[in-house]
């Protein structure tokens, strides 16, 4: 067996600035791993996230000993064990899932017993801006059944009303990205109750979410930054009613599949989320989405150029990539940038 494993940085310019309460980005900076064995190629992509003190250079440095171990010994589990849950482990884990599917001709969907949905509703994001700019952005996607509204602490009510007026037939995920205090959240209780809110996602800083203990709002509060792996779930009961599964937090599809079942058993609603990234990062997450009540997988929709064989998002509905792109057990050329 001839095995080689490489990691590289890739930069995808965005079609518009993406603003949240923590800052703004104009490009998706990702790390791609490729593992090659006897003519088969497995690919994975992750997004190093500054919120968790990750950088592209840091993730590449973390991956180096794991890839060297993999090349030297061919032991996947040992290589993955060198990495903690996060972006580095995610990109390697997803590359290995893709590789195994191609080697065995058994799709990832079949291997994890989660059918790949032929199409499903995904949230499309209106990023943080002035109320007028957010209303214009919402009007442009007003046919989407589910819109995510990025908010901060500055006059969130005006921005909520502006988006709701521009997209009167949509439901909303409200996402302050840890940018609110409990006082802001509670002060918006009546407005949020009057709007078609699907979820309020991570309103408070993860370190301050004890304020949610016993809070009984007329909407569902979803944990994002407060939950990474399955071991985090039990402590969230009584604070959150839903959790967001993101591969870049779980450290890959392997942990995410286990976590999905654990979260179900604990009674949480589920959302599959993503960072802004290409279809290569989102394709593995799509396998989780069929088992969740909500999907927020519009990352590729923000790119100026995505892979030609990638996912498609139109009218708030996402469809899978072309055969051979990722995880279906077949090989195809020309599907990646």
N, C-alpha and C positions, 0 to 999 in steps of 0.2 A: 504494500500500500504506500502510495506517494501522497503525503499530506503537506499542504502549505497554508498558512494563515496570515492575512495582512489586515492592517487597519489604516484608514486614511481620513483626513478631514475633507468635508465638502461644504460649500457655501451656496445656498439657494436664495437669490434676491426675491423679495416679496413684491407683490403688485401694489401694495399700499402699506403704510406704517401700521404696525400692530401695537396698540397701546393698552396697558393694564395699569392697575394702581401702583405697581412697582417700577414701571418704566416703559420704554418703547423699543421695538426692534424693527429693522428694515431688511433683515436677512435671517434665514434659518441656517444656523451653523451646527452641523451634524457630524457624527462619526460613523463611518461605514466599515464593517468587517466582512471580509470574504474568506471562506474556508474552502479549499479545493482538494478533492480526493479523487484520483483516478478518473478525471474528466468531468466530475460533478462539481458544481459550484453552489455553495450555500451563502446567502447574503442576509445581513441584518443592518439596521440603522438605529441610532439613538441620538438624543438631544441633550448634551450636557447643560445643566440648569444652574445658574448662579445662585438661586434661592437655596440650593443645597451645597454651595461652595464647589460646584463643578465647573470646569472649563474644558475646552476642546483639548488643549495641551495636557491637562491633568488626566483626562480620560484616556488619551493615547498612551500616556506613561503607565497608567494602571493596567492597560491591556497588554503591554509588551511582555511581561513575564508569563502571563496566562497563555498568550499565543505561542511563546517559545516552548512552554510546557506541552501544549497541545501538539506542536510539530515534533517534539522530541519523543513523547510517550504515547500520543494518540488517545489520551484518556480525557474524555469530555468532562466528566464530573469533577476530576481533580483540577482541571483548568478553571472551571466555573467557580470552584470553591475558593480560588485565590481572590475572587472579586466579591465585594459587598453589594447588596441591592442598590441599584442605581444605573446610570447610563452605560457604564462600561460593561457590566454584566448583561444588561439588556441586549446590546448589539451582538455580543457573542452568542448568547442563548438563542436569539432569533435566527442567527446565521446557522447554528447547529440544527435547529428544527427544520429549516429549509433544506439543509444538506441531507438530513435523514429521510425526508420525504422523497427527495430525488433518488437517493440510493435504494430505497425500499419500494418506491412507487406507491407508497401508502400516504395519502394526503394528511396534512396536519389536522384538518377537520375530523377525519376518521380516527386518527390517533388519539385525539383528546375528547372524542365523542361530543363535539359541539358543532352541529351543522353550520356551514358557511351560508349566511343569508343571501339570497339572490339580489335583494335590495332592502334598504331600511332607512328610516328617517334619521338624519343626523342634525344636531344643532349647527347652525351657521352663526358666526360670531360678529357682533357689532362691537368694535373696539372703543375704548374710552376716548371721548372727545367732547366738544361743546354739545349742548342739547340739539342745536340746529344740525350740526354735522352728523350726529348719531341718528337723528330722524331721517336725514337723507340716506344714510347707509341702510337703515331699516327699510325704507321705502323700496330700495333697490332689491331687497330680498324678501319682500312682503308676501311672496308666494310660498315661502318656507314654512312648514308646519311648526318648527321649533327654532327659536332664535335665542342665542346666548348674549346677554347684555353685560359687558364689562363696565364696572363702576368703581368709584373711589369714594372718599369721604366728603368731597365737595359737591353739595347739592345733588345727591343721587335722586331725589324725588323728581326734580325737573327733567332729568335724563330718562328716568323710567316713564314718565308721562309722555315725553316726546317720542320715544320708541314705540310705546303702546299705541299712540295715535297714528303713527305711520304704518303700523303692521297690525291692523285690528283683527285679523283672522288667525294670528299666530299665538302659540304658547311661548313662555319665556323661562329660561334659566338665568337667574341673576347671580353674577359672579364678581364680588368685590376683591377676590384674591387676598384675603386676610386684611383688607383695608378699612374695615369698620370697627367701631367699638360696640359694646352691647347696647349702649344708649342710642346709637344710630339705628341699629337693627330694630330695637323695640319701638323707636319713634316712627319707623316706617311700617309698623304692623298693619295698620288699617289700609294703607295704600296697597301693600303687597297682597292683603286679603281680597282686595277689590279687583286685582288684575289676574289674568290666567297664568299663574305661576306654576311651573312644573317643579322647580327646585330653587332653593337659595343655597348657593355653593360656597362653602368656607367663608362665612362673613367675618369671623373674628380671627386674629392671629392664632396659630396652632398652640402657642404657649399660654393663651388666655381663654381657650375654649371651655374651661371649667365653668364659665359663666352661663353656658348653655345647659348645664345640669338641671334637669327637671323643667326646663322651659317648654311650653306647649303652644307653639305658634300654629296658625291656620294654614300652614304650608309645610313642605318637607325641606329639612336642612340636610345638605349633603357634605360629607367630609372630603376634602381633597388633600391639602397640605398636612392635615392631621393624621393621615393614614398612608402607610407605605406597604407593609407586608401583613400577612395574616395574623401575626402576633400582636398587631396594633388594634385589632377589631374589638375585642371584648371590652376594652376600656372606653370605647366610644358609645356604648349603649347608654341611653339616658341623655345623650348630648345630640346625637345625629340619628336620622331615620334612613339615611342613604349613604353610600360610599362610592367614591370615584376610583376605578381601577385604571391606573396608568402604567404601562410597561416600563417607562423610564424610572418609576418609583419602585415597582416590585422587583426590578432587576431581570425582567424578561417574562416570556409566556409561561414558563414552567411554574413559577411562583404565582402568577396571576390566575392560572387555572385552579390551583389549590385554594387560592384566596376567594375566588368566586363561590366555590362550594361552602367554604367556611362562613362567608358573609350571608349567604342564603340561609344557612342553618341558624344563624343568629337573628334572622328576621329583617335584615337590611334590604332596602331597595338598592338597585345597582345601576351605575352608569359606567360606560367605558369612555375614557377621555384620552387626550393626546396633547403633545406639544405641537408647535408649528413645525412641520417636517414634511418630507416627501412621502409618496405612496409606499416606499419601501419600509418606512417606520409604521405606517398605518395599517398595512395589509395584515400583520399578525394580530393587531388589536381588533380587526374586523371579526376574527374568529371568536372573540369574547362577546361581541356586541349582540349576537343572537340570543345569548343567555342573560341579557340585561334589559331593564326597562327603558333605559335611555342610552343614546350614543352621542358623543361629542367628538367627531372624527373628521372635522373639516380642515385639518392642517394643510393638506395639499392644495386646497382651494385658495389659500393665501399666496401660493408661489407664482412667480412670473412664468416659470416653466417647470413642469413636473415630468416624470418619466413617461415616455410615449405609451407604455403598456400598463400604466397605473390605474388607480381608482378614479371614478368620476363622481363629481358632486354637482347636481343640477336640481333646482327647485327644492333644495333641502333634503334630497334623497341621494344616498351614496350607493354605488354599485361596485362589485368586486373588480379587481384587475384582470387583465387578459390571462388565458391559460399559459402557464410557464413562468409567470412573474414571481410568485412567492408561494411556497407551501402546498401546491397542489400535486406534487409528485411528478411533474413533467418538466422538460427542459425546453427553453426557447431563447433565441438570440434576438438582439436588437430592441429589447424592452426597457433598457436602462440607459440613462444619460452617461 
